[in-house]
Amino acid sequence: MATEQERVLQALQAAIQMEADGRGCYLQSSRESRNEVGRKLLKSLAEDEDVHLQRFMEIYNSMKKEKGWPEAVTLPGKEQTPRDVFENACQAIGIGAEGVDTEFDAIRTALDKEKKSYDFYERQSKAAVYDAERNFYNSLAAEEREHELVLLDYYEYLTDPAAWFVKAEHHSLDGG
C-alpha cells in the first residue's frame, strides 16, 4: 500500500506531465494558428500552463526534501489573464478572423485537455490531506475551468464573430 507521500508524489508527477503536455500543445497550436486572436490566446494559455508546471515542480521538490506539502503555495497574480488577452485581441481584430479546420481541431484538443486537467485537480482536491494541497488544487481546477470557458468563447468567435460580439457586449432590449 502506498504511503500518503507516495500518493502525493505520484499525483504531482501526473500533474507535471499534464501541464507540460498542455503547454506544448498550446505553443504548437499558437505557431500554427492562422489568425491573431488564436495566436495570442493560445500563447497566453501556454504561459499559464508553464506557471502551473513551475509550481508543481517546486512542490514536488519540496515534498521530496521536506516530506510534506509546503504551507504557502499559491499561483502568482497575472497582469493579463487568457480571457483578457482573448477579449482585447477580438476587439482589435473585430469580426475579420477566420476559422480553419486546424483551428477547430486545436480547440477541440485543448478543450479535452482542459477538461481532463479540471477533473484530475478536482479528484486530487478531494483526496488531499493537507489544507494547502486542497486549496492549491481547487485554485488550479478553477483556472482550468476558466481556460475551458475562454476556449469555448474562441470557438464561438470563430464560428460566428458577429454573434459573439453581441453576446460579449451584453446588448439587450430594455423596452424604453
Helices and strands as residue ranges (DSSP letters): H 4-32, H 36-66, H 82-93, G 94-96, H 101-127, H 131-159, H 161-168
